Amino acid sequence: MKNYLNFESDIKNLEIELDKLKDPYNQEGLSEVDTKKISNLQSEIDIKLNEVYSNLDPWQTVLVARHEDRPKSKFFIENLFEDFIPLSGDRFYGEDKSVLTGFAKIDGNSVLVIGQEKGEDLQSRIDRNFGMMRPEGYRKTIRLMRLADKFNIPIISFIDTPGAYPGVGAEERGQAEAIAKSIECCMELKVPTLSIVIGEGGSGGAIALASSSKVLMLQNAIYSVISPEGCATILWRDPMKTLEAAKAMKLSAKNLLDLRIIDEIISEPLGGAHRDRDLILDNVRKSILNNLHSFYTMSREEILNDRKNKFLSIGRNRGFINRPTNSNNLTINENFIDKLKNNILKNKKYFFVFASILLILSLYFLQS
């Protein structure tokens, strides 16, 4: 059974009519299938889909990103990779089922795969905690990312979470520290890392795994510091102002590419990724292979510096420096006094030794 969003009512009616035409055993009994009418109706559906999905507002994009039938991480892992070997546990507390991790192969090359998994039905969503990771989940990914770095294996992460789990137990076990350590680990890796936002990329729960060499997004995915409902509640004290919040947050793939926060948009089938899973698999596979190939000629140090400069350049094209692409200029300009003060603080041990010797010499000459 297909699920439809509230702005897809016209499409729903057309597809119900199309299904009736395709069924020779309809309510009127055995009938002949009218192929011409089916073809015309399919064309009408395609036109309607194009009309609706080419003019999505930010809040509608959020709804598409959260669509119940949208492909999840488990689907991509099972269909993109071969010889997937799942690995569990953080070696400190336990297993977190909201994130799938393991080594696999793509195009004959070994990779570490990480996927935030929401689940497909009610029971699996409860088991997966709706994709909200706990501290043990982040510590598990840290353990495996360091292992991949040790053996020079690229890392591919699928991001799909409303945010890190905010429960009392998670906070008691160090949720904030685990997220911070995960970000630190991602930034220190010397292997290529790709993050693909396939649905929701929410808050620190997403950035903990998305601090990557390349950040890719599906066309109708979202990536933001907070949910539109949370933003509307904080700014306007009204959770119903989700459209205004979604517009202000610039959480769509197009907005984020313009701001250079992400590196690439992966096209989706007309009507969303859930309407043609084979096509979205093909698009994601091509993007992964193309991006991995771009790192083949780079050394480990070059990969590290490339990631560092990428994140340092975010937000610097509008006021901090004049030439944001020049990595040598990724510092804030300092005047002479600031430079002198910083040099003194950095070398205060030698400064005090020099000052002491100067004071002793001064006293000696004064007495003589």
SELO-14189 format. One record per residue (C-alpha): residue number from 1; residue in one letter; x, y, z. Coordinates in pm, whole numbers, plus 32768, in hexadecimal, padded with zeros to 4 digits. Layout:
# residues N
+-------+-------+------+------+------+
: mardo : setor :    x :    y :    z :
+-------+-------+------+------+------+
:   NUM :     A :    X :    Y :    Z :
...
+-------+-------+------+------+------+
***
This chain:
# residues 368
+-------+-------+------+------+------+
: mardo : setor :    x :    y :    z :
+-------+-------+------+------+------+
:     1 :     M : 8000 : 8000 : 8000 :
:     2 :     K : 808C : 8152 : 7F98 :
:     3 :     N : 80A0 : 8272 : 808D :
:     4 :     Y : 8056 : 83D2 : 8014 :
:     5 :     L : 80AB : 8528 : 80A3 :
:     6 :     N : 7F9C : 862F : 80D8 :
:     7 :     F : 8000 : 86F2 : 7F9E :
:     8 :     E : 7FEE : 85B9 : 7EC3 :
:     9 :     S : 7E71 : 858D : 7EC7 :
:    10 :     D : 7E4B : 85C6 : 7D4D :
:    11 :     I : 7F62 : 84CC : 7D06 :
:    12 :     K : 7EBF : 83D2 : 7DF2 :
:    13 :     N : 7D6F : 83E8 : 7D3A :
:    14 :     L : 7E15 : 83BB : 7BE7 :
:    15 :     E : 7EDF : 828D : 7C5A :
:    16 :     I : 7DAB : 81E8 : 7CF3 :
:    17 :     E : 7CFC : 8211 : 7BA6 :
:    18 :     L : 7E2F : 8185 : 7AF1 :
:    19 :     D : 7E35 : 804F : 7BD1 :
:    20 :     K : 7CC8 : 800D : 7B82 :
:    21 :     L : 7D0B : 8023 : 7A0C :
:    22 :     K : 7E31 : 7F30 : 7A2B :
:    23 :     D : 7D5A : 7E30 : 7AE3 :
:    24 :     P : 7C91 : 7D5A : 79ED :
:    25 :     Y : 7BC6 : 7CCF : 7B13 :
:    26 :     N : 7B28 : 7E17 : 7B80 :
:    27 :     Q : 79D7 : 7E53 : 7C23 :
:    28 :     E : 7924 : 7E31 : 7AD4 :
:    29 :     G : 79AB : 7CD3 : 7AA3 :
:    30 :     L : 7AA7 : 7C58 : 79A1 :
:    31 :     S : 7AF5 : 7D72 : 78B0 :
:    32 :     E : 7BEE : 7DCB : 77A1 :
:    33 :     V : 7D1B : 7E9B : 7806 :
:    34 :     D : 7D18 : 7FEE : 7757 :
:    35 :     T : 7E8D : 8022 : 7711 :
:    36 :     K : 7E5B : 8173 : 7668 :
:    37 :     K : 7D9E : 8201 : 7790 :
:    38 :     I : 7EA4 : 8172 : 787C :
:    39 :     S : 7FBA : 821A : 77B5 :
:    40 :     N : 7F05 : 8369 : 77B6 :
:    41 :     L : 7EC1 : 8353 : 792A :
:    42 :     Q : 802E : 82FB : 7974 :
:    43 :     S : 809A : 842E : 78AD :
:    44 :     E : 7FA7 : 8500 : 7975 :
:    45 :     I : 8039 : 847A : 7ABB :
:    46 :     D : 819C : 84C8 : 7A47 :
:    47 :     I : 8135 : 862D : 79ED :
:    48 :     K : 808E : 8658 : 7B40 :
:    49 :     L : 81BD : 85CC : 7BF8 :
:    50 :     N : 82A4 : 86B8 : 7B3D :
:    51 :     E : 81BE : 87DE : 7B88 :
:    52 :     V : 81AE : 878F : 7CFD :
:    53 :     Y : 8318 : 8725 : 7D3C :
:    54 :     S : 83B7 : 883E : 7C74 :
:    55 :     N : 830C : 893D : 7D57 :
:    56 :     L : 8333 : 88A7 : 7EB1 :
:    57 :     D : 8347 : 89A6 : 7FCA :
:    58 :     P : 8441 : 8964 : 80E5 :
:    59 :     W : 833E : 88C4 : 81CB :
:    60 :     Q : 82C8 : 87DA : 80B8 :
:    61 :     T : 8433 : 8778 : 8082 :
:    62 :     V : 8445 : 871D : 81F4 :
:    63 :     L : 8312 : 863F : 81CC :
:    64 :     V : 83AB : 8590 : 809E :
:    65 :     A : 84F1 : 8558 : 815F :
:    66 :     R : 8426 : 84B3 : 8276 :
:    67 :     H : 834B : 83E7 : 8189 :
:    68 :     E : 82ED : 8297 : 821C :
:    69 :     D : 834D : 81DA : 80DF :
:    70 :     R : 8496 : 828D : 80A5 :
:    71 :     P : 85C2 : 819F : 807D :
:    72 :     K : 867E : 8175 : 81C4 :
:    73 :     S : 87EC : 812A : 820D :
:    74 :     K : 87AD : 7FB3 : 8227 :
:    75 :     F : 8724 : 7FB3 : 80C2 :
:    76 :     F : 8856 : 8067 : 8038 :
:    77 :     I : 894A : 7F89 : 80F9 :
:    78 :     E : 88A4 : 7E47 : 8083 :
:    79 :     N : 8893 : 7EB2 : 7F16 :
:    80 :     L : 89CC : 7F84 : 7EDB :
:    81 :     F : 8AD4 : 7EB1 : 7F87 :
:    82 :     E : 8B51 : 7D4D : 7F78 :
:    83 :     D : 8BD1 : 7C71 : 8095 :
:    84 :     F : 8B4E : 7D56 : 81A7 :
:    85 :     I : 8BCE : 7CE0 : 82FC :
:    86 :     P : 8B0B : 7D8A : 8418 :
:    87 :     L : 8BCF : 7DEA : 8550 :
:    88 :     S : 8B31 : 7E41 : 869D :
:    89 :     G : 8B7C : 7ED7 : 87F0 :
:    90 :     D : 8C47 : 7FFB : 8872 :
:    91 :     R : 8D1B : 7F27 : 8965 :
:    92 :     F : 8CAA : 800E : 8A82 :
:    93 :     Y : 8B34 : 7FE7 : 8ABA :
:    94 :     G : 8A74 : 7F2A : 89AE :
:    95 :     E : 89DD : 7F22 : 8852 :
:    96 :     D : 8913 : 8039 : 87B0 :
:    97 :     K : 8822 : 7FB0 : 86A9 :
:    98 :     S : 87D9 : 810A : 861B :
:    99 :     V : 8920 : 80FF : 8557 :
:   100 :     L : 8994 : 7FE8 : 846E :
:   101 :     T : 8B0C : 7FC0 : 8449 :
:   102 :     G : 8BF2 : 7ECD : 839A :
:   103 :     F : 8CF3 : 7E91 : 828C :
:   104 :     A : 8C87 : 7E49 : 8127 :
:   105 :     K : 8CF6 : 7E65 : 7FBE :
:   106 :     I : 8C87 : 7F4A : 7EA6 :
:   107 :     D : 8D0F : 7F1E : 7D47 :
:   108 :     G : 8E0C : 7E28 : 7DD8 :
:   109 :     N : 8E9A : 7F1E : 7ED8 :
:   110 :     S : 8E7A : 7EFF : 8052 :
:   111 :     V : 8DBC : 8010 : 810D :
:   112 :     L : 8D32 : 804D : 8268 :
:   113 :     V : 8BBB : 8088 : 8258 :
:   114 :     I : 8AFA : 8148 : 8363 :
:   115 :     G : 8982 : 817C : 8349 :
:   116 :     Q : 888D : 8225 : 8434 :
:   117 :     E : 8757 : 8149 : 841C :
:   118 :     K : 85F3 : 81B9 : 8474 :
:   119 :     G : 8545 : 806E : 842E :
:   120 :     E : 8436 : 8005 : 8337 :
:   121 :     D : 830C : 7FB4 : 8416 :
:   122 :     L : 8298 : 8008 : 8575 :
:   123 :     Q : 8353 : 7EF1 : 8627 :
:   124 :     S : 849A : 7F2A : 856D :
:   125 :     R : 847D : 80A1 : 85AA :
:   126 :     I : 845A : 8066 : 871D :
:   127 :     D : 8584 : 7F76 : 8716 :
:   128 :     R : 8650 : 8074 : 864D :
:   129 :     N : 85E0 : 8193 : 872F :
:   130 :     F : 8562 : 824C : 85F8 :
:   131 :     G : 86CA : 8284 : 8586 :
:   132 :     M : 872C : 834B : 86BC :
:   133 :     M : 8884 : 82D5 : 8728 :
:   134 :     R : 88F4 : 82AD : 888F :
:   135 :     P : 8A5A : 82E5 : 8911 :
:   136 :     E : 8AB4 : 8177 : 88DD :
:   137 :     G : 8A57 : 819D : 876C :
:   138 :     Y : 8B4A : 82BE : 873C :
:   139 :     R : 8C5A : 8207 : 87FD :
:   140 :     K : 8C25 : 80D4 : 8722 :
:   141 :     T : 8C55 : 81A6 : 85E7 :
:   142 :     I : 8D8B : 824C : 867C :
:   143 :     R : 8E22 : 80F5 : 86C3 :
:   144 :     L : 8DE5 : 807D : 8561 :
:   145 :     M : 8E4F : 81C4 : 84B8 :
:   146 :     R : 8F9F : 81B0 : 8569 :
:   147 :     L : 8FBF : 8047 : 84FB :
:   148 :     A : 8F74 : 80A9 : 8392 :
:   149 :     D : 9073 : 81C2 : 83A7 :
:   150 :     K : 917A : 80CF : 8427 :
:   151 :     F : 914C : 7FEF : 82F6 :
:   152 :     N : 9119 : 810D : 81FE :
:   153 :     I : 8FAF : 80B3 : 81AD :
:   154 :     P : 8EBE : 81C5 : 812F :
:   155 :     I : 8D86 : 820D : 81FD :
:   156 :     I : 8C24 : 823E : 8177 :
:   157 :     S : 8B11 : 82BC : 8260 :
:   158 :     F : 899B : 82D0 : 8220 :
:   159 :     I : 88FA : 83E6 : 82EB :
:   160 :     D : 878B : 83C8 : 8349 :
:   161 :     T : 872E : 843C : 84A6 :
:   162 :     P : 864E : 8541 : 854B :
:   163 :     G : 876B : 8574 : 8644 :
:   164 :     A : 882B : 84C9 : 875A :
:   165 :     Y : 8754 : 8423 : 8866 :
:   166 :     P : 870B : 8524 : 897C :
:   167 :     G : 86A7 : 8429 : 8A8C :
:   168 :     V : 8720 : 8436 : 8BF4 :
:   169 :     G : 87E8 : 82F4 : 8BD3 :
:   170 :     A : 889A : 8373 : 8A9E :
:   171 :     E : 88F7 : 84B9 : 8B4C :
:   172 :     E : 8973 : 83FC : 8C7E :
:   173 :     R : 8A56 : 8329 : 8B9F :
:   174 :     G : 8AED : 8460 : 8AFB :
:   175 :     Q : 8A28 : 84AB : 89BF :
:   176 :     A : 8ACA : 8600 : 8980 :
:   177 :     E : 8C28 : 8579 : 89BA :
:   178 :     A : 8BEA : 8454 : 88D0 :
:   179 :     I : 8B71 : 853D : 87B9 :
:   180 :     A : 8C9C : 8625 : 87EB :
:   181 :     K : 8D8F : 84FE : 87E3 :
:   182 :     S : 8CE9 : 847C : 86A6 :
:   183 :     I : 8D14 : 85CD : 85F8 :
:   184 :     E : 8E7F : 85DC : 866D :
:   185 :     C : 8EBE : 847B : 85ED :
:   186 :     C : 8E22 : 84CB : 8498 :
:   187 :     M : 8F00 : 85FD : 8471 :
:   188 :     E : 903F : 8540 : 84CB :
:   189 :     L : 9011 : 8420 : 83D4 :
:   190 :     K : 910E : 8402 : 82BA :
:   191 :     V : 9030 : 8330 : 81D7 :
:   192 :     P : 8F1E : 83AA : 80E8 :
:   193 :     T : 8DD0 : 83D2 : 8197 :
:   194 :     L : 8C81 : 8400 : 80EB :
:   195 :     S : 8B3C : 845B : 8198 :
:   196 :     I : 89F1 : 843D : 80DF :
:   197 :     V : 88BF : 84E5 : 8177 :
:   198 :     I : 87A6 : 8403 : 80FC :
:   199 :     G : 8686 : 848C : 81CC :
:   200 :     E : 869D : 8563 : 8303 :
:   201 :     G : 87EB : 85EF : 8370 :
:   202 :     G : 878D : 8673 : 84C6 :
:   203 :     S : 8867 : 8734 : 85BB :
:   204 :     G : 89A5 : 86AB : 865B :
:   205 :     G : 8925 : 854B : 8623 :
:   206 :     A : 896C : 857D : 84B1 :
:   207 :     I : 8AA4 : 8656 : 84BB :
:   208 :     A : 8B4C : 8556 : 859F :
:   209 :     L : 8B68 : 8472 : 846D :
:   210 :     A : 8B58 : 8578 : 8359 :
:   211 :     S : 8CA4 : 8626 : 839E :
:   212 :     S : 8D25 : 8586 : 8261 :
:   213 :     S : 8E05 : 85C7 : 8138 :
:   214 :     K : 8CCC : 85D9 : 805F :
:   215 :     V : 8B68 : 8618 : 80D5 :
:   216 :     L : 8A62 : 85AC : 7FD8 :
:   217 :     M : 88E9 : 85D5 : 7FEB :
:   218 :     L : 87C5 : 8539 : 7F3C :
:   219 :     Q : 86F7 : 863F : 7E84 :
:   220 :     N : 85D4 : 8639 : 7F7A :
:   221 :     A : 869C : 8600 : 80BB :
:   222 :     I : 86C6 : 8706 : 81CE :
:   223 :     Y : 87EF : 8763 : 82AA :
:   224 :     S : 87C4 : 8856 : 83CB :
:   225 :     V : 882A : 88B0 : 852D :
:   226 :     I : 86CA : 8876 : 85B5 :
:   227 :     S : 8579 : 87FF : 8537 :
:   228 :     P : 848D : 8908 : 84A5 :
:   229 :     E : 8395 : 88BD : 85BD :
:   230 :     G : 84A1 : 88F7 : 86C5 :
:   231 :     C : 8516 : 8A37 : 861B :
:   232 :     A : 83B1 : 8ABE : 8603 :
:   233 :     T : 8373 : 8A70 : 8773 :
:   234 :     I : 84AE : 8B28 : 87DF :
:   235 :     L : 8496 : 8C59 : 86FA :
:   236 :     W : 831F : 8C92 : 86E1 :
:   237 :     R : 829A : 8BC7 : 8807 :
:   238 :     D : 81BA : 8B24 : 8704 :
:   239 :     P : 8209 : 89C5 : 8681 :
:   240 :     M : 8111 : 89FE : 8563 :
:   241 :     K : 81FA : 8AF8 : 84B8 :
:   242 :     T : 82C1 : 89E0 : 841B :
:   243 :     L : 82BF : 8A75 : 82BB :
:   244 :     E : 8358 : 8BBD : 8334 :
:   245 :     A : 845B : 8AFD : 83FD :
:   246 :     A : 84B4 : 8A16 : 82DB :
:   247 :     K : 84E1 : 8B43 : 81F3 :
:   248 :     A : 85BF : 8BFA : 82EB :
:   249 :     M : 8699 : 8ACB : 8335 :
:   250 :     K : 86F9 : 8A8B : 81C6 :
:   251 :     L : 86FC : 8915 : 8200 :
:   252 :     S : 86C6 : 889C : 809B :
:   253 :     A : 87D9 : 8803 : 7FC5 :
:   254 :     K : 87D4 : 8928 : 7ED1 :
:   255 :     N : 87FC : 8A2C : 7FE6 :
:   256 :     L : 8916 : 896A : 808A :
:   257 :     L : 89D0 : 893C : 7F41 :
:   258 :     D : 89B9 : 8AB5 : 7F04 :
:   259 :     L : 8A4D : 8AED : 8061 :
:   260 :     R : 8B60 : 89EB : 8016 :
:   261 :     I : 8B03 : 891D : 8147 :
:   262 :     I : 8AD0 : 87EA : 806E :
:   263 :     D : 8B94 : 8780 : 7F3B :
:   264 :     E : 8A98 : 86D7 : 7E56 :
:   265 :     I : 8926 : 8699 : 7E1F :
:   266 :     I : 88C0 : 853B : 7DB0 :
:   267 :     S : 8790 : 8547 : 7CCC :
:   268 :     E : 8656 : 848C : 7D33 :
:   269 :     P : 854B : 83ED : 7C56 :
:   270 :     L : 841C : 84C5 : 7C06 :
:   271 :     G : 833F : 84C0 : 7D3B :
:   272 :     G : 844F : 8461 : 7E34 :
:   273 :     A : 8549 : 8349 : 7E71 :
:   274 :     H : 8437 : 8257 : 7EDE :
:   275 :     R : 8394 : 8255 : 7D82 :
:   276 :     D : 84B8 : 81B1 : 7CCD :
:   277 :     R : 85A7 : 80FD : 7DB2 :
:   278 :     D : 8677 : 806B : 7C98 :
:   279 :     L : 86BD : 81C5 : 7C09 :
:   280 :     I : 871F : 825C : 7D58 :
:   281 :     L : 8807 : 8133 : 7D98 :
:   282 :     D : 88B0 : 816D : 7C49 :
:   283 :     N : 88D7 : 82E3 : 7C8C :
:   284 :     V : 8969 : 82AC : 7DE8 :
:   285 :     R : 8A58 : 819D : 7D6C :
:   286 :     K : 8ADD : 827F : 7C57 :
:   287 :     S : 8B10 : 839F : 7D4A :
:   288 :     I : 8BC7 : 82C6 : 7E48 :
:   289 :     L : 8CB4 : 8234 : 7D44 :
:   290 :     N : 8CFB : 8388 : 7CA3 :
:   291 :     N : 8D4A : 842A : 7DF1 :
:   292 :     L : 8E24 : 830B : 7E6A :
:   293 :     H : 8EE1 : 8315 : 7D21 :
:   294 :     S : 8F37 : 8486 : 7D58 :
:   295 :     F : 9009 : 8425 : 7E8B :
:   296 :     Y : 90D5 : 830E : 7DE8 :
:   297 :     T : 91FA : 83F0 : 7D8F :
:   298 :     M : 9205 : 84A2 : 7EE1 :
:   299 :     S : 92EA : 8445 : 8002 :
:   300 :     R : 9268 : 8418 : 8164 :
:   301 :     E : 92E5 : 8570 : 81CC :
:   302 :     E : 9246 : 8612 : 809B :
:   303 :     I : 90F8 : 856F : 80ED :
:   304 :     L : 910B : 85F4 : 8253 :
:   305 :     N : 9167 : 8755 : 81E4 :
:   306 :     D : 905C : 8756 : 80D6 :
:   307 :     R : 8F4F : 8708 : 81DA :
:   308 :     K : 8FD9 : 8807 : 82CF :
:   309 :     N : 8FDF : 891D : 81CC :
:   310 :     K : 8E83 : 88C1 : 8151 :
:   311 :     F : 8DEC : 88FA : 82AA :
:   312 :     L : 8EC0 : 8A2C : 82F2 :
:   313 :     S : 8E42 : 8ACE : 81B1 :
:   314 :     I : 8CD0 : 8AA6 : 820B :
:   315 :     G : 8C39 : 8BFC : 824B :
:   316 :     R : 8D75 : 8CB9 : 81E8 :
:   317 :     N : 8CFE : 8D25 : 8091 :
:   318 :     R : 8C2D : 8E3F : 8122 :
:   319 :     G : 8D0C : 8F1D : 81F2 :
:   320 :     F : 8E26 : 8E6B : 82AB :
:   321 :     I : 8F24 : 8E66 : 8194 :
:   322 :     N : 8F3B : 8EDD : 802B :
:   323 :     R : 8FBC : 8D98 : 7F92 :
:   324 :     P : 8F0E : 8C74 : 803F :
:   325 :     T : 8F99 : 8B70 : 7F4F :
:   326 :     N : 90FF : 8BBA : 7FBA :
:   327 :     S : 9142 : 8AD5 : 80E1 :
:   328 :     N : 9268 : 8BAE : 814F :
:   329 :     N : 9176 : 8CC7 : 81A0 :
:   330 :     L : 908D : 8BFE : 8281 :
:   331 :     T : 90E6 : 8CCD : 83B5 :
:   332 :     I : 9059 : 8E08 : 844E :
:   333 :     N : 9137 : 8F39 : 8415 :
:   334 :     E : 91EC : 8FB4 : 8550 :
:   335 :     N : 9288 : 9107 : 8595 :
:   336 :     F : 93EC : 9136 : 8619 :
:   337 :     I : 9387 : 914A : 8789 :
:   338 :     D : 92BE : 9007 : 8775 :
:   339 :     K : 93DB : 8F53 : 86C5 :
:   340 :     L : 94D5 : 8FCE : 87CC :
:   341 :     K : 93F0 : 8F63 : 88E9 :
:   342 :     N : 93B7 : 8E0C : 8850 :
:   343 :     N : 952D : 8DD7 : 8819 :
:   344 :     I : 9575 : 8E35 : 8982 :
:   345 :     L : 946C : 8D43 : 8A01 :
:   346 :     K : 94EE : 8C2B : 8921 :
:   347 :     N : 9657 : 8C63 : 8993 :
:   348 :     K : 961A : 8CE1 : 8AF4 :
:   349 :     K : 9721 : 8BF6 : 8B88 :
:   350 :     Y : 9837 : 8C8E : 8AB5 :
:   351 :     F : 97A8 : 8DEB : 8AE5 :
:   352 :     F : 97BE : 8DD3 : 8C62 :
:   353 :     V : 9921 : 8D47 : 8C51 :
:   354 :     F : 998B : 8E65 : 8B6E :
:   355 :     A : 98DB : 8F68 : 8C4B :
:   356 :     S : 9983 : 8ED9 : 8D85 :
:   357 :     I : 9ADF : 8EE8 : 8CE6 :
:   358 :     L : 9A9C : 904D : 8C72 :
:   359 :     L : 9A2A : 90B1 : 8DD1 :
:   360 :     I : 9B61 : 9016 : 8E75 :
:   361 :     L : 9C49 : 90C7 : 8D7F :
:   362 :     S : 9B98 : 9212 : 8DBA :
:   363 :     L : 9BC0 : 91F3 : 8F35 :
:   364 :     Y : 9D2E : 9192 : 8F0C :
:   365 :     F : 9D81 : 92C3 : 8E38 :
:   366 :     L : 9CBF : 93AA : 8F1E :
:   367 :     Q : 9D84 : 9332 : 9052 :
:   368 :     S : 9ED1 : 9351 : 8F9F :
+-------+-------+------+------+------+
***
